[in-house]
Amino acid sequence: MSLQLAIDSIRKGYNIAGVTVVISDKEQTLLQSSLGVTDHKTSEPLSPRHYVRVGSVSKVMLGLTAIQLENQGTLDLNAPLINYVPNLPINNPWREQQPVTFAQLIEHSAGLTDMTRLEWESHSPLSLKQAFAVDPSSRTIKWQPGLHCSYSNSGAGIAAYVIEHVTGKNFEDVVTQQVFAPIGLTSATYRLTEAVRESLISG
């Protein structure tokens, strides 16, 4: 059985509408395949022109952006965040003895738990400032930073906020400049434009 058939069999077994598979190395694309449909209701065949949400893979782009900025001397991943943003949208009871660093945010060791239900149920695109106002309680540090690892989507938002402050640019533009453009991801975006909305597959 070919890899594509095997993946499609899994897709059908779990009643997943569509799957996009891309495998590449530094030299070439080894496999690019769109399997299934964009939506169970419309049954429109999925194609490479469609946008697909990649979820937490976006945190890889965030980490790569941070490393690029550190290499350029714009950001120190191990420096306290308050060096860059004095009014951080977090409550850290250990801020004097153990301030949060950028590295801890992207390693999920800052002492944050995940977003609250109120935040998860907010489905409209928001600016970072608007998103932080939905439920500030999710950005309270629960234990001394660096002590434990706990997966947190809240940390990614704070990291993006810091990047905006150190660069003076929108986070979306910084990622495009530092990561998407250099590696040739010409259509990748964090923005929900009308063109993206029209070709974005539903979950």
C-alpha positions in Angstrom: 0.0 0.0 0.0 1.4 3.4 -0.9 1.8 6.1 1.7 -1.0 8.2 0.2 -3.4 5.3 0.3 -2.4 4.5 3.9 -3.0 8.1 5.0 -6.3 8.3 3.1 -7.4 5.1 4.8 -6.7 6.6 8.2 -8.5 9.8 7.2 -11.6 7.9 6.2 -11.5 5.7 9.3 -11.7 8.8 11.5 -14.2 10.6 9.3 -11.8 13.5 8.6 -13.0 15.6 5.7 -9.6 16.4 4.3 -5.8 16.1 4.8 -2.9 17.9 3.1 0.4 16.0 3.2 3.7 17.6 2.3 7.1 15.9 2.7 10.2 17.6 1.6 14.0 17.8 2.2 16.4 20.6 1.6 16.5 19.9 -2.2 13.0 19.1 -3.3 9.4 18.3 -2.5 9.2 14.5 -2.1 5.4 14.3 -1.8 2.5 16.8 -2.0 -1.0 15.5 -1.8 -4.4 16.7 -1.0 -6.8 14.0 0.1 -10.6 14.1 0.7 -12.8 17.2 0.7 -12.9 20.7 2.1 -16.1 20.1 4.1 -18.4 17.1 4.7 -21.4 19.3 3.7 -20.2 20.5 0.3 -17.9 17.6 -0.7 -15.7 20.0 -2.7 -12.4 18.2 -3.4 -9.5 19.5 -1.4 -6.7 20.9 -3.5 -3.3 22.7 -2.9 -5.0 26.1 -3.4 -6.9 25.7 -0.2 -5.7 27.1 3.1 -5.4 24.7 6.0 -5.0 25.7 9.7 -1.8 24.3 11.1 -2.6 25.0 14.8 0.3 24.7 17.1 2.8 24.2 14.3 2.6 28.0 14.3 4.6 27.9 17.6 7.6 26.5 15.6 7.4 29.7 13.4 7.3 31.7 16.6 10.4 30.0 17.9 12.3 30.4 14.6 11.4 34.1 14.5 12.8 34.5 18.1 16.0 32.7 17.2 16.4 35.0 14.1 15.9 38.1 16.2 18.4 36.9 18.8 21.0 36.2 16.0 20.4 39.8 14.8 21.0 41.2 18.3 17.4 42.3 18.7 16.4 39.9 21.4 18.1 37.9 24.2 16.1 34.7 24.8 17.4 34.3 28.4 16.9 38.0 29.5 14.0 38.9 31.7 11.0 39.9 29.6 10.6 43.1 31.7 13.8 44.3 30.1 11.8 44.6 26.9 8.2 45.2 28.1 7.9 46.9 31.5 4.1 46.4 31.6 3.9 42.7 30.6 0.3 41.3 30.5 1.3 38.6 33.1 1.1 38.4 36.9 4.3 36.8 38.3 4.4 36.6 42.1 8.1 35.6 41.7 9.0 38.5 39.4 11.7 39.9 41.8 13.5 36.6 42.4 12.6 34.7 39.2 11.5 36.9 36.2 10.1 35.1 33.2 12.3 34.9 30.1 11.4 34.6 26.5 13.0 31.1 26.4 10.7 30.0 29.1 7.6 31.2 27.2 8.5 29.2 24.1 9.7 26.1 26.1 6.4 26.1 28.1 8.3 26.4 31.4 7.2 30.0 32.4 4.7 28.7 35.0 1.6 29.3 32.9 -1.3 26.9 32.5 -3.4 27.0 29.3 -6.0 29.5 28.1 -9.3 29.5 29.9 -12.6 28.2 28.5 -13.7 31.8 28.0 -10.6 32.4 25.8 -11.1 29.1 23.9 -14.7 30.1 23.1 -13.7 33.4 21.6 -13.6 32.6 17.8 -13.3 36.1 16.2 -9.9 37.3 15.1 -8.6 39.7 17.8 -5.5 41.9 18.2 -3.2 40.8 21.0 -4.4 43.7 23.2 -8.0 42.6 22.7 -7.2 39.0 23.3 -5.4 39.7 26.6 -8.5 41.5 27.8 -10.8 38.4 27.3 -9.6 36.7 30.5 -6.4 38.1 32.2 -6.5 35.3 34.8 -5.0 32.8 32.3 -1.7 34.8 32.4 -1.1 34.4 36.2 2.2 32.5 36.8 1.2 29.5 38.9 4.7 28.3 40.1 8.2 29.6 40.0 9.3 30.1 36.4 11.6 27.4 35.1 10.5 24.8 37.7 8.0 22.8 35.6 6.9 22.3 32.0 3.2 22.9 31.2 1.9 23.4 27.7 0.4 26.9 27.3 -1.1 28.7 24.4 -1.1 31.9 26.6 2.7 31.9 26.4 2.7 32.1 22.6 0.5 35.3 22.7 2.8 36.9 25.3 5.9 36.0 23.2 4.3 37.6 20.1 3.5 40.7 22.2 7.2 41.0 23.2 8.3 40.5 19.5 6.0 43.4 18.5 7.6 45.6 21.2 11.2 44.9 20.3 10.7 45.2 16.6 8.1 48.0 16.5 6.2 45.9 13.9 3.1 43.7 13.8 4.0 40.1 14.7 2.5 38.8 11.5 4.8 41.0 9.4 7.9 40.0 11.5 7.2 36.3 11.0 6.7 36.8 7.2 10.0 38.7 7.0 12.1 36.5 9.3 10.7 33.0 8.4 8.1 32.7 5.7 9.9 34.7 3.0 13.4 33.2 3.5 12.1 29.6 3.3 9.8 30.3 0.4 6.4 30.0 2.2 4.9 32.7 -0.1 1.2 32.0 0.7 1.6 31.2 4.5 0.0 33.8 6.7 -1.3 34.4 10.2 -3.9 36.8 8.9 -7.5 35.9 8.2 -7.9 37.9 5.0 -11.0 37.6 2.8 -8.9 35.5 0.3 -7.9 33.2 3.1 -11.4 33.0 4.5 -12.8 32.0 1.1 -10.4 29.1 0.6 -9.9 28.0 4.3 -11.2 24.5 4.9 -13.5 24.0 7.9 -12.7 21.8 10.8 
